[in-house]
Amino acid sequence: MKKFKLNIDGKEVTGIPGQTILDVARENAIDIPTLCYDDRLEIYGSCGLCVVEVQEIPKILKACATEISDNMVVSTRTPRVIESRKTNLELLLSKHIGDCVAPCKRACPGTTD
């Protein structure tokens, strides 16, 4: 089977065609944060926490949804990536009204449990 060579954060790794950046990173103990990723489900990439930079590609990419290619150079902790993750997490949490309060307490006119 054909193998692709790639570099993630300075570490030389290999993967097979069809794998994502996240798959290869996890196989090689390289941490890329995720919230929405679950290998039992179809890839959706909605949280945006797994973003990475790939050399020669101007936009940041979601590691869970980006298939690897031969000689790919991936950076997971650049200032741009960290800022994007922070912004994405802030957006996810910005509409956090009453999510931590029990439904019965929210619905009660006396706000008691």
C-alpha positions as CSV (number, residue, x, y, z in Angstrom):
1,M,0.0,0.0,0.0
2,K,1.2,3.5,-0.9
3,K,2.3,5.7,2.0
4,F,2.5,9.4,2.1
5,K,5.3,11.2,4.0
6,L,4.4,14.3,5.8
7,N,5.7,16.6,8.5
8,I,3.6,17.7,11.5
9,D,5.2,20.2,13.8
10,G,8.7,19.1,12.7
11,K,8.0,15.4,13.2
12,E,8.4,13.2,10.1
13,V,5.4,10.9,10.0
14,T,3.6,8.7,7.4
15,G,0.0,8.0,6.5
16,I,-2.0,6.3,3.9
17,P,-4.1,8.0,1.2
18,G,-7.6,8.9,2.5
19,Q,-6.5,9.6,6.0
20,T,-7.0,13.0,7.5
21,I,-4.4,15.2,9.2
22,L,-6.2,14.5,12.5
23,D,-6.0,10.7,11.9
24,V,-2.2,10.8,11.3
25,A,-1.6,13.2,14.2
26,R,-3.4,11.0,16.6
27,E,-1.6,7.9,15.4
28,N,1.7,9.7,16.2
29,A,0.7,11.2,19.6
30,I,0.5,14.7,18.2
31,D,-2.3,16.6,20.0
32,I,-4.8,18.6,18.0
33,P,-7.9,19.7,20.0
34,T,-11.4,18.8,18.9
35,L,-14.9,19.1,20.3
36,C,-17.2,17.9,17.5
37,Y,-15.0,15.0,16.1
38,D,-16.2,11.5,16.8
39,D,-14.7,8.7,14.6
40,R,-18.1,6.9,14.7
41,L,-19.8,9.8,12.9
42,E,-19.6,11.4,9.5
43,I,-17.1,14.3,9.6
44,Y,-18.8,17.7,10.0
45,G,-16.1,20.0,11.3
46,S,-18.4,22.4,13.0
47,C,-16.4,23.4,16.1
48,G,-13.3,24.6,14.2
49,L,-11.0,23.8,17.1
50,C,-8.9,21.4,15.0
51,V,-7.6,24.0,12.6
52,V,-4.0,23.8,11.4
53,E,-1.8,25.6,8.9
54,V,-0.5,23.7,5.9
55,Q,2.6,25.1,4.1
56,E,1.8,26.8,0.7
57,I,-2.0,27.0,1.5
58,P,-3.0,30.5,2.5
59,K,-6.1,29.6,4.6
60,I,-6.2,27.6,7.7
61,L,-7.8,24.1,7.4
62,K,-9.7,21.8,9.6
63,A,-7.6,18.8,10.4
64,C,-10.6,16.5,10.9
65,A,-11.8,17.1,7.3
66,T,-8.5,17.6,5.4
67,E,-7.0,14.6,3.7
68,I,-3.3,14.2,3.7
69,S,-1.1,14.5,0.7
70,D,2.5,13.5,0.0
71,N,5.2,15.9,1.5
72,M,2.6,18.0,3.3
73,V,4.0,20.3,6.0
74,V,1.5,20.9,8.8
75,S,1.8,23.3,11.8
76,T,-0.6,22.9,14.7
77,R,0.6,25.7,17.1
78,T,1.3,28.8,15.1
79,P,0.0,32.2,16.5
80,R,-2.6,32.3,13.7
81,V,-3.9,28.8,14.6
82,I,-4.0,29.5,18.3
83,E,-5.9,32.8,17.7
84,S,-8.4,31.0,15.4
85,R,-9.0,28.3,18.0
86,K,-9.6,30.9,20.7
87,T,-12.0,32.8,18.5
88,N,-13.9,29.7,17.5
89,L,-14.3,28.6,21.1
90,E,-15.5,32.1,22.2
91,L,-18.1,31.9,19.4
92,L,-19.3,28.5,20.6
93,L,-19.6,29.8,24.2
94,S,-21.1,33.2,23.3
95,K,-24.7,31.8,23.3
96,H,-24.4,30.1,26.6
97,I,-27.6,31.2,28.3
98,G,-28.9,28.8,31.0
99,D,-27.3,25.7,29.6
100,C,-25.9,24.9,33.1
101,V,-29.3,25.3,34.8
102,A,-31.7,22.4,35.2
103,P,-34.7,22.6,32.8
104,C,-37.1,22.4,35.8
105,K,-35.5,25.4,37.4
106,R,-35.5,27.4,34.2
107,A,-39.2,26.7,33.7
108,C,-40.3,27.4,37.3
109,P,-41.7,30.9,37.9
110,G,-40.2,30.9,41.3
111,T,-36.8,29.8,39.9
112,T,-36.6,26.9,42.4
113,D,-35.7,23.4,41.8
